[in-house]
Every structure is written in C-alpha cells, then in structure tokens.
C-alpha cells in the first residue's frame, strides 16, 4: 500500500531553518509537476510525465486524470465555500446624495424626493435623481468617481470593450453591474467598468482567473445597459459558452458538474474564484466555458 507523501515544509515558518535555494527550486519544480489529486498514486515523484498530453491545469498546479481532477477540485471548492468572501476596504465615503448636494448639483428638495422614492420602491439614489430629472447621468458618474476616487471611462463613445468580450460570464456582468473594458498588455493590467458600486470581489476574481492586475473605472448605467443589450442580441458564439447554476448542495455536486463540462470542452486549463454571490469557474480547452454557481 502506497503511503501518502508528507506535506512539504513551509519555507520561513517560525522556528525553521533557512531553506537553501536549491531546495526551494526543487520544491517549485515538484509543485509544478506533481499531481494535485489527494489520492493520486503518482504524487511521490515525476513518474506521471508520460501523462502530459492528458493532464489538466487546475489553478497553478495540474491533475493527471479526471478522477484526480475531481478530487482536487472538490478540495479547493470546499476551501472556497468555507472561506470568508473577499471584501473591499470599508472607506468612510460621503453618501452620493450629500456629495452632489455639497457640490451644488442638486437641491435639498430634489434629494428628499429621491430618498423617499428609494425608501418606498428600492433602487439606488443616483437612479432616482436621474429619473426625476434632477441631474444627468454624467453628473452621477462624476459623483461616483469622486466617491471611489476612480476615473470616468467614456463607454458610450468606445468600442474597446469588444477586445474583452467573453472574458466574464453575463451572470457576473448583469448582477454586479460591471464590464471588462480594456487590457493593457504591456502592464498586464485589466480595466473594469462599474456603475455606482465598485465590487472588489469581482476585481479579485478577474485578477485570479487571468493572472493580471485589475483597476476599476466608472461608467454610466445607460452605456452599460446598451453594451449588455448588444451582447444579448449577438448570435451565439460556439467558442465561448456559459452555464448558470443555482441552489448547489455543496462542493461534491459542483465538482461533478465541472468534471462533465471539462470533458465536454476538452479542457486544458481550469481556474475558479469567488465573485460576490458566485463561484466562477472558467474552463479553457477546445472551447471556453464559463460556469457560475450561485452561493447565496
């Protein structure tokens, strides 16, 4: 019976000896080549090299078989489901209504009417101010930009978002009111547009999925709605597909679904990250498949 290998020592752990560079290099090589499957029989060495054509990259590691992949994915998904959702810095921002009032963009009576409408019918204060004709969308965008200290992106005059079309599932775009706008390839920096709230968990998810830096910009609601409508009206792209799942029972069920889609897509790389109320899984192979699992 093959015994499971002992976990690698953590370099720099309290009370540990300094790790030689040669040992660190070997650990990095081993992490790159050793299967992530917790019960894989090939984990003790590099004997799985002959399986290279069929291996699947999962996060920063890899799995040598569908069974190993499902077990490793289930373990990672369990960690994600149990961990706290990433939250952005809780800065003490001036409420948008008061900010616009202090700048002379609206009057006290206009703010009061918008607050009353929001209290009775829901929505956001900026939306009600625009609906009631108190301010323009550009004024709201400028106020939100001041709130979050983010630049304004002229989405209505730009088609640059098409460069990033298909990079994130529409479930995320519509629920979190966001849109990947532009990738600065030289800096590996992805610019992402938001309307009235910057969702830091979405920025973190995009950074993890694509291994890049992310930066938020502010766009108007009407410009974002116009882009989302274009996406809905566009013919289906067979190279990029999406599926949204609700009421998942746990990591075991999610791992089984992802395994089926990985086989369908002939997956070579799979990455996942939590984003707001979702667990987002991106599968890349002969085709790209975005899976979103609603966690709450």
HELIX and SHEET records of a PDB file:
HELIX    1   1 UNK A   21  UNK A   33  1                                  13    
HELIX    2   2 UNK A   47  UNK A   54  5                                   8    
HELIX    3   3 UNK A   66  UNK A   82  1                                  17    
HELIX    4   4 UNK A   96  UNK A  102  1                                   7    
HELIX    5   5 UNK A  108  UNK A  121  1                                  14    
HELIX    6   6 UNK A  125  UNK A  131  1                                   7    
HELIX    7   7 UNK A  137  UNK A  148  1                                  12    
HELIX    8   8 UNK A  155  UNK A  157  5                                   3    
HELIX    9   9 UNK A  160  UNK A  164  5                                   5    
HELIX   10  10 UNK A  170  UNK A  176  1                                   7    
HELIX   11  11 UNK A  200  UNK A  210  1                                  11    
HELIX   12  12 UNK A  221  UNK A  233  1                                  13    
HELIX   13  13 UNK A  251  UNK A  265  1                                  15    
SHEET    1   A 6 UNK A  61  UNK A  63  0                                        
SHEET    2   A 6 UNK A  56  UNK A  58 -1                                        
SHEET    3   A 6 UNK A 269  UNK A 275  1                                        
SHEET    4   A 6 UNK A 278  UNK A 284 -1                                        
SHEET    5   A 6 UNK A 288  UNK A 294 -1                                        
SHEET    6   A 6 UNK A 240  UNK A 245  1                                        
SHEET    1   B 3 UNK A 178  UNK A 184  0                                        
SHEET    2   B 3 UNK A 189  UNK A 194 -1                                        
SHEET    3   B 3 UNK A 213  UNK A 218  1                                        
END                                                                             
